[in-house]
């Protein structure tokens, strides 16, 4: 996990793993965790709103 820029896990991960990551998702694995992470990254890069508006207008 030290090699990645942003280490992320789900809430049901093994407890020692959660101590090393930068972010623990609110959503469990298989229940929207990947979507949560995608939204987080898009928002951090300032791209979420534009993509959302594009989706709404199509």
DSSP file (Angstrom, degrees, kcal/mol; ACC not computed):
  #  RESIDUE AA STRUCTURE BP1 BP2  ACC     N-H-->O    O-->H-N    N-H-->O    O-->H-N    TCO  KAPPA ALPHA  PHI   PSI    X-CA   Y-CA   Z-CA
    1    1 A X    >         0   0    0      0, 0.0     3,-0.6     0, 0.0     6,-0.1   0.000 360.0 360.0 360.0 -18.1    0.0    0.0    0.0
    2    2 A X  T 3   +     0   0    0      1,-0.2     5,-0.0     4,-0.1     0, 0.0   0.708 360.0  58.9 -70.8 -18.2    3.0    2.3    0.3
    3    3 A X  T 3  S+     0   0    0      3,-0.0    -1,-0.2     2,-0.0     2,-0.2   0.666  91.5  79.3 -86.2 -17.7    3.5    2.2   -3.5
    4    4 A X  S <  S-     0   0    0     -3,-0.6     3,-0.3     1,-0.1     0, 0.0  -0.574  75.5-134.7 -92.2 156.1    0.1    3.6   -4.4
    5    5 A X  S    S+     0   0    0      1,-0.3     2,-0.3    -2,-0.2    -1,-0.1   0.812  96.3  21.3 -76.9 -29.7   -0.9    7.2   -4.3
    6    6 A X  S    S-     0   0    0      2,-0.0     2,-0.5    16,-0.0    -1,-0.3  -0.858  72.6-159.6-144.3 103.1   -4.2    6.7   -2.6
    7    7 A X        +     0   0    0     -2,-0.3    15,-2.1    -3,-0.3    16,-1.5  -0.726  19.3 176.3 -88.1 128.0   -4.8    3.5   -0.7
    8    8 A X  E     +a   23   0A   0     -2,-0.5     2,-0.3    14,-0.2    16,-0.2  -0.968   7.5 173.1-133.6 144.8   -8.5    2.7   -0.2
    9    9 A X  E     -a   24   0A   0     14,-1.8    16,-2.6    -2,-0.3     2,-0.2  -0.907  31.1-104.9-141.5 173.2  -10.4   -0.1    1.4
   10   10 A X    >   -     0   0    0     -2,-0.3     3,-1.9    14,-0.2    18,-0.1  -0.598  37.2-105.9 -96.9 161.3  -14.0   -1.1    2.3
   11   11 A X  T 3  S+     0   0    0     16,-0.4    17,-0.1     1,-0.3     7,-0.1   0.767 116.7  57.8 -61.1 -27.0  -15.4   -1.0    5.8
   12   12 A X  T 3  S+     0   0    0      2,-0.0    -1,-0.3     3,-0.0     3,-0.1   0.311  81.5 124.1 -88.4  12.3  -15.4   -4.8    6.1
   13   13 A X  S <  S-     0   0    0     -3,-1.9     2,-0.1     1,-0.1     5,-0.1  -0.213  80.3 -78.8 -65.8 160.6  -11.7   -5.1    5.5
   14   14 A X    >>  -     0   0    0      1,-0.1     3,-1.6     2,-0.1     4,-1.3  -0.429  48.2-118.9 -58.3 129.7   -9.3   -6.8    7.9
   15   15 A X  H 3> S+     0   0    0      1,-0.3     4,-1.0     2,-0.2    -1,-0.1   0.807 110.4  55.4 -48.8 -42.3   -8.7   -4.2   10.7
   16   16 A X  H 3> S+     0   0    0      1,-0.2     4,-0.5     2,-0.2     3,-0.3   0.851 104.7  55.4 -62.0 -30.0   -4.9   -3.9   10.2
   17   17 A X  H X> S+     0   0    0     -3,-1.6     3,-1.5     1,-0.2     4,-0.9   0.920 102.0  56.3 -64.8 -42.5   -5.5   -3.0    6.6
   18   18 A X  H 3< S+     0   0    0     -4,-1.3    -1,-0.2     1,-0.3    -2,-0.2   0.749  99.3  61.4 -63.5 -23.1   -7.8   -0.1    7.6
   19   19 A X  H 3< S+     0   0    0     -4,-1.0    -1,-0.3    -3,-0.3    -2,-0.2   0.733 107.5  44.1 -73.1 -21.7   -5.0    1.3    9.7
   20   20 A X  H << S+     0   0    0     -3,-1.5    -2,-0.2    -4,-0.5    -1,-0.2   0.608  94.7  91.0 -99.9 -14.8   -2.8    1.8    6.7
   21   21 A X     <  -     0   0    0     -4,-0.9   -13,-0.2     1,-0.1     3,-0.1  -0.362  67.5-137.9 -86.0 162.9   -5.1    3.2    4.1
   22   22 A X  S    S+     0   0    0    -15,-2.1     2,-0.4     1,-0.3   -14,-0.2   0.746  88.3  21.6 -83.4 -27.2   -5.9    6.8    3.4
   23   23 A X  E     -a    8   0A   0    -16,-1.5   -14,-1.8   -13,-0.0     2,-0.5  -0.996  56.3-159.9-149.3 134.8   -9.6    6.3    3.0
   24   24 A X  E     -a    9   0A   0     -2,-0.4   -14,-0.2   -16,-0.2   -16,-0.0  -0.978  33.8-123.7-112.0 123.3  -12.2    3.7    4.1
   25   25 A X        -     0   0    0    -16,-2.6   -14,-0.3    -2,-0.5     8,-0.1  -0.215   1.0-139.9 -64.8 154.8  -15.4    3.9    2.0
   26   26 A X  S    S+     0   0    0      6,-0.1     2,-0.3     7,-0.1    -1,-0.1   0.827  88.4  68.8 -77.8 -35.6  -18.8    4.4    3.6
   27   27 A X  S    S-     0   0    0      5,-0.2   -16,-0.4     6,-0.1     5,-0.1  -0.623  88.8-119.1 -86.0 141.8  -20.3    1.8    1.3
   28   28 A X    > > -     0   0    0     -2,-0.3     3,-2.0     3,-0.2     5,-0.9  -0.328  42.3 -78.6 -75.1 162.3  -19.4   -1.9    1.6
   29   29 A X  T 3 5S+     0   0    0      1,-0.3    -1,-0.1     3,-0.1   -20,-0.0  -0.356 120.6  18.5 -58.6 135.6  -17.8   -3.9   -1.1
   30   30 A X  T 3 5S+     0   0    0     -3,-0.1    -1,-0.3    -2,-0.0    -2,-0.1   0.479 112.9  80.1  80.3   1.9  -20.3   -4.9   -3.7
   31   31 A X  T < 5S-     0   0    0     -3,-2.0    -3,-0.2    -4,-0.0    -2,-0.1  -0.063 123.3 -59.1-132.4  32.4  -22.7   -2.2   -2.6
   32   32 A X  T  >5S+     0   0    0     -5,-0.1     4,-2.3     3,-0.0    -5,-0.2   0.539  91.0 127.8 108.2   7.4  -21.4    0.9   -4.2
   33   33 A X  H  ><S+     0   0    0     -5,-0.9     4,-2.1     2,-0.2     5,-0.2   0.910  78.2  48.3 -63.5 -42.3  -17.8    1.3   -2.8
   34   34 A X  H  > S+     0   0    0      1,-0.2     4,-2.7     2,-0.2    -1,-0.2   0.918 111.2  50.6 -65.8 -42.1  -16.3    1.6   -6.3
   35   35 A X  H  > S+     0   0    0      1,-0.2     4,-2.6     2,-0.2    -1,-0.2   0.914 108.9  52.7 -60.1 -42.4  -18.8    4.2   -7.3
   36   36 A X  H  X S+     0   0    0     -4,-2.3     4,-2.2     1,-0.2    -1,-0.2   0.913 110.8  46.7 -58.6 -44.2  -18.1    6.1   -4.1
   37   37 A X  H  X S+     0   0    0     -4,-2.1     4,-2.5     2,-0.2    -2,-0.2   0.906 110.8  51.8 -67.3 -42.0  -14.4    6.1   -4.9
   38   38 A X  H  X S+     0   0    0     -4,-2.7     4,-2.7     1,-0.2     5,-0.2   0.932 111.4  47.4 -59.7 -45.8  -15.0    7.2   -8.5
   39   39 A X  H  X S+     0   0    0     -4,-2.6     4,-2.6     1,-0.2     5,-0.2   0.911 110.7  52.6 -61.7 -42.3  -17.1   10.1   -7.3
   40   40 A X  H  X S+     0   0    0     -4,-2.2     4,-2.2    -5,-0.2    -2,-0.2   0.922 112.5  44.1 -58.9 -46.7  -14.4   11.1   -4.7
   41   41 A X  H  X S+     0   0    0     -4,-2.5     4,-1.6     2,-0.2    -2,-0.2   0.923 113.4  50.2 -67.2 -45.1  -11.7   11.2   -7.3
   42   42 A X  H  <>S+     0   0    0     -4,-2.7     5,-2.9     1,-0.2     6,-1.0   0.906 112.9  46.9 -60.6 -41.7  -13.8   13.1   -9.9
   43   43 A X  H ><5S+     0   0    0     -4,-2.6     3,-1.3     4,-0.2    -1,-0.2   0.895 108.8  54.4 -67.1 -39.8  -14.7   15.7   -7.2
   44   44 A X  H 3<5S+     0   0    0     -4,-2.2    -1,-0.2     1,-0.3    -2,-0.2   0.814 111.5  45.7 -63.4 -30.0  -11.1   16.0   -6.1
   45   45 A X  T 3<5S-     0   0    0     -4,-1.6    -1,-0.3    -5,-0.1    -2,-0.2   0.343 115.2-116.6 -94.8   5.4  -10.1   16.8   -9.7
   46   46 A X  T < 5S+     0   0    0     -3,-1.3     4,-0.2    -4,-0.1    -3,-0.2   0.770  87.1 108.0  68.8  27.1  -13.0   19.2  -10.2
   47   47 A X     >< +     0   0    0     -5,-2.9     4,-2.0    -6,-0.2    -4,-0.2   0.539  48.4  84.5-111.0 -10.6  -14.6   17.1  -12.9
   48   48 A X  H  > S+     0   0    0     -6,-1.0     4,-2.5     1,-0.2     5,-0.2   0.932  89.7  48.7 -63.2 -48.8  -17.7   15.7  -11.2
   49   49 A X  H  > S+     0   0    0      1,-0.2     4,-2.6     2,-0.2    -1,-0.2   0.912 111.9  48.7 -61.2 -45.1  -20.0   18.7  -11.7
   50   50 A X  H  > S+     0   0    0     -4,-0.2     4,-2.2     1,-0.2    -1,-0.2   0.904 113.2  47.7 -63.0 -41.5  -19.2   19.0  -15.5
   51   51 A X  H  X S+     0   0    0     -4,-2.0     4,-2.3     2,-0.2    -1,-0.2   0.897 111.6  50.5 -66.0 -39.4  -19.7   15.3  -16.0
   52   52 A X  H  X S+     0   0    0     -4,-2.5     4,-2.4    -5,-0.2    -2,-0.2   0.924 111.0  48.2 -64.0 -44.5  -23.0   15.3  -14.1
   53   53 A X  H  X S+     0   0    0     -4,-2.6     4,-1.8     2,-0.2    -2,-0.2   0.890 110.8  51.6 -63.7 -39.2  -24.3   18.3  -16.2
   54   54 A X  H  X S+     0   0    0     -4,-2.2     4,-0.8     1,-0.2    -1,-0.2   0.912 110.2  49.5 -62.6 -42.3  -23.3   16.5  -19.4
   55   55 A X  H >< S+     0   0    0     -4,-2.3     3,-0.7     1,-0.2    -2,-0.2   0.919 110.9  49.5 -61.8 -44.4  -25.1   13.4  -18.3
   56   56 A X  H 3< S+     0   0    0     -4,-2.4    -1,-0.2     1,-0.2    -2,-0.2   0.826 111.3  49.2 -66.2 -31.6  -28.3   15.5  -17.4
   57   57 A X  H 3<        0   0    0     -4,-1.8    -1,-0.2     1,-0.2    -2,-0.2   0.567 360.0 360.0 -86.9  -8.0  -28.2   17.2  -20.8
   58   58 A X    <<        0   0    0     -4,-0.8    -1,-0.2    -3,-0.7    -2,-0.2   0.473 360.0 360.0 -90.8 360.0  -27.9   14.1  -22.9
